Amino acid sequence: MLEQVGWAFGAILNALANPLIAGGVVVGGGALGLGGWFAARRFWWRPVPSVLAGISLGIVLGVTFSRALPDWAGQEFCHLNGFSLYGSAELLNALLFVPLVFFAVLATRRPLAVLGSAVALSAVIEIVQPLTRRGLCETQDFFNNSAGAAVAALVAAGVLALERSAVAR
């Protein structure tokens, strides 16, 4: 597992070496972080987690739509494969939605709504990637994104429960 984390870190650095991906992450994170601040003011969400959720959303979108369709990709619309954490790309997909979901749950205090939105966003991303030729649709990516989002929603819900119990005392 430690070796996979090392691969994942290397894959992150390799991806950010691409100026298009790095630019998408910076611009998307900045713009959507600002959007998170405005949303917090509009909907009475917690401001700091809202901004962090916005930045995280920018990173998700910047990473997923700033790369080109690989040359080795076949003609199929979506590659059907199952859940796996073996390999750096698989681990990164499981971790991709974790910060977004964690901070969005802390901001909105609505774990199920955030989880449902994250799963839907992952599905939309997987469908739009081949249509825009900005990535490859894989069911494994969807499953890994969704599993990571579920864990993050559960952990954030636990944090909210701890906060409520501390306030009640």
C-alpha positions as CSV (number, residue, x, y, z in Angstrom):
1,M,0.0,0.0,0.0
2,L,2.8,2.4,0.8
3,E,4.3,1.7,-2.6
4,Q,1.0,2.7,-4.2
5,V,1.0,5.9,-2.3
6,G,4.4,6.7,-3.7
7,W,3.2,5.9,-7.2
8,A,0.2,8.1,-6.6
9,F,2.3,11.0,-5.5
10,G,4.6,10.6,-8.5
11,A,1.5,10.5,-10.8
12,I,0.3,13.8,-9.2
13,L,3.7,15.5,-9.8
14,N,3.8,14.1,-13.4
15,A,0.3,15.4,-14.1
16,L,1.0,18.9,-12.7
17,A,4.1,19.0,-14.9
18,N,1.6,19.4,-17.8
19,P,1.0,23.1,-18.1
20,L,-2.6,22.6,-19.2
21,I,-3.4,20.5,-16.2
22,A,-1.6,22.8,-13.8
23,G,-3.3,25.8,-15.3
24,G,-6.7,24.2,-15.1
25,V,-6.2,23.3,-11.5
26,V,-5.0,26.8,-10.5
27,V,-7.6,28.7,-12.5
28,G,-10.5,26.3,-11.7
29,G,-9.6,26.1,-8.1
30,G,-9.3,29.9,-7.7
31,A,-12.5,30.6,-9.6
32,L,-14.6,28.0,-7.8
33,G,-13.1,28.8,-4.4
34,L,-14.4,32.3,-4.9
35,G,-17.7,30.8,-6.0
36,G,-17.7,28.8,-2.7
37,W,-17.3,32.0,-0.8
38,F,-20.3,33.6,-2.6
39,A,-22.4,30.4,-2.1
40,A,-21.6,30.4,1.6
41,R,-22.9,34.0,1.9
42,R,-26.0,33.2,-0.1
43,F,-27.0,29.9,1.5
44,W,-25.6,30.5,5.1
45,W,-23.1,27.8,4.8
46,R,-19.8,27.7,6.7
47,P,-17.5,30.0,4.8
48,V,-14.1,28.3,5.2
49,P,-15.2,24.8,4.2
50,S,-17.3,26.3,1.4
51,V,-14.2,28.0,-0.1
52,L,-12.2,24.8,0.4
53,A,-15.0,22.7,-1.3
54,G,-15.0,25.2,-4.2
55,I,-11.2,24.9,-4.6
56,S,-11.5,21.1,-4.4
57,L,-14.2,21.2,-7.1
58,G,-11.9,23.3,-9.3
59,I,-9.1,20.7,-8.8
60,V,-11.5,17.8,-9.7
61,L,-12.7,19.6,-12.9
62,G,-9.2,20.9,-13.8
63,V,-7.6,17.4,-13.5
64,T,-10.4,15.6,-15.3
65,F,-10.9,18.0,-18.2
66,S,-7.4,19.3,-18.8
67,R,-6.0,16.2,-20.4
68,A,-6.4,14.9,-23.9
69,L,-7.8,11.5,-24.9
70,P,-4.9,9.0,-24.8
71,D,-3.7,7.7,-28.2
72,W,-4.2,4.1,-27.1
73,A,-7.9,4.7,-26.3
74,G,-10.1,2.5,-28.5
75,Q,-13.4,3.2,-30.2
76,E,-15.6,2.1,-27.4
77,F,-17.5,4.9,-25.6
78,C,-16.9,3.7,-22.1
79,H,-14.5,1.0,-20.9
80,L,-16.4,-1.3,-18.5
81,N,-14.3,-2.5,-15.6
82,G,-14.8,-2.9,-11.9
83,F,-13.6,-1.3,-8.6
84,S,-9.9,-1.6,-7.9
85,L,-7.4,0.2,-5.8
86,Y,-4.4,-1.5,-7.5
87,G,-2.3,1.1,-9.2
88,S,-1.6,4.8,-8.8
89,A,-4.4,5.9,-11.2
90,E,-6.9,3.8,-9.4
91,L,-5.8,5.1,-6.0
92,L,-5.9,8.7,-7.3
93,N,-9.5,8.2,-8.6
94,A,-10.5,7.0,-5.1
95,L,-9.0,10.0,-3.5
96,L,-10.1,12.6,-6.1
97,F,-13.5,13.4,-4.6
98,V,-12.4,13.1,-0.9
99,P,-11.5,16.7,-0.2
100,L,-14.5,18.0,-2.2
101,V,-17.0,15.9,-0.4
102,F,-15.5,16.3,3.0
103,F,-15.4,20.1,2.9
104,A,-18.8,20.3,1.2
105,V,-20.4,18.2,4.0
106,L,-18.8,20.4,6.6
107,A,-20.0,23.5,4.8
108,T,-23.6,22.5,4.1
109,R,-24.1,19.9,6.9
110,R,-25.9,17.7,4.4
111,P,-23.9,14.5,3.9
112,L,-26.5,12.5,1.8
113,A,-27.2,15.4,-0.5
114,V,-23.5,16.1,-1.0
115,L,-22.8,12.4,-1.6
116,G,-25.6,12.1,-4.1
117,S,-24.3,15.2,-5.9
118,A,-20.7,13.8,-6.0
119,V,-21.8,10.5,-7.4
120,A,-23.9,12.3,-10.0
121,L,-20.9,14.6,-10.8
122,S,-18.6,11.6,-11.3
123,A,-21.1,10.0,-13.7
124,V,-21.4,13.2,-15.7
125,I,-17.7,13.6,-15.9
126,E,-17.2,10.0,-17.1
127,I,-19.9,10.6,-19.8
128,V,-18.6,14.0,-20.9
129,Q,-14.9,13.1,-21.1
130,P,-15.2,11.0,-24.3
131,L,-17.7,13.4,-25.9
132,T,-15.2,16.3,-25.5
133,R,-12.1,14.1,-26.1
134,R,-10.7,15.3,-22.8
135,G,-10.3,11.9,-21.2
136,L,-11.5,8.3,-21.2
137,C,-14.7,7.0,-19.8
138,E,-14.2,4.1,-17.4
139,T,-16.7,2.6,-15.0
140,Q,-13.8,1.9,-12.6
141,D,-13.2,5.6,-12.3
142,F,-16.8,6.1,-11.4
143,F,-16.8,3.3,-8.8
144,N,-13.5,4.6,-7.3
145,N,-14.7,8.2,-7.2
146,S,-18.0,7.1,-5.6
147,A,-16.3,4.9,-3.0
148,G,-13.9,7.7,-2.0
149,A,-16.8,10.2,-1.9
150,A,-18.8,7.8,0.4
151,V,-15.9,7.4,2.8
152,A,-15.4,11.2,2.9
153,A,-19.1,11.8,3.5
154,L,-19.1,9.3,6.3
155,V,-16.0,10.8,8.0
156,A,-17.4,14.4,7.6
157,A,-20.8,13.2,9.1
158,G,-18.9,11.8,12.0
159,V,-17.1,15.2,12.5
160,L,-20.5,16.9,12.4
161,A,-21.9,14.5,15.0
162,L,-18.9,15.1,17.3
163,E,-19.4,18.8,17.0
164,R,-23.1,18.5,17.9
165,S,-22.3,16.3,20.9
166,A,-19.6,18.8,22.1
167,V,-22.1,21.7,21.8
168,A,-24.8,19.7,23.6
169,R,-22.5,19.2,26.6
